[in-house]
């Protein structure tokens, strides 16, 4: 039987499955808000998109970046 082709360079370590994702505590640290704030934003439908795996909440890094861009304000705009 033939082995499946690998997408990594010879000798390179494969990228971990969840490398594009972060947990609630990591995101809270990055954004400098509390985990409770992230929970509140989720409940209000204003937070970044998330995925739930059982009890675990994960945020895709690129989705968080896009969410931040959508929340950007131009000069002179009030919050």
Number of C-alpha atoms within 10 A of each C-alpha: 3 4 5 6 6 8 9 10 8 8 6 8 8 11 10 7 7 10 9 13 19 17 15 19 15 14 21 16 11 9 9 9 12 14 15 12 12 19 13 13 13 14 10 9 10 12 16 18 15 17 12 9 8 6 6 9 14 20 19 18 16 11 15 18 12 13 15 12 10 9 11 11 10 7 6 6 7 6 6
